[in-house]
Amino acid sequence: MCLGILTEERTTFDYYHYDDPIAEISSSHGRGVDVDDDGVVRTTEEEPREHHARYDYQYDAHGNWTERVGSYRIGSQPEFQRSNIERRTITYYER
């Protein structure tokens, strides 16, 4: 019989001076408590997991980003892998 599961999750962000996120680290760690058929309480513990994300930006002359490249790595992987590229077009109107 499962008595309960406790999971701790934490996300930390780093920001560039334009308030754009440049890095994100998410970690989670889970624990469980079970009782077996003989009434013995057993605890289980998951391996901690960590996910790293990084964002690189290209900015226009007004200081707004026009391209954001996302990369990630899981756990202790040495290299970041590109996950997505987001592009946006901004139109400015002058009076």
Secondary structure, DSSP 8 states (H G I E B T S, - for coil): -EEEEEEEEEEEEEE-TTS-EEEEEEEEEEEEEEE-TTS-EEEEE---EEEEEEEEEEE-TTS-EEEEEEEEEETT-SS-EEEEEEE--------
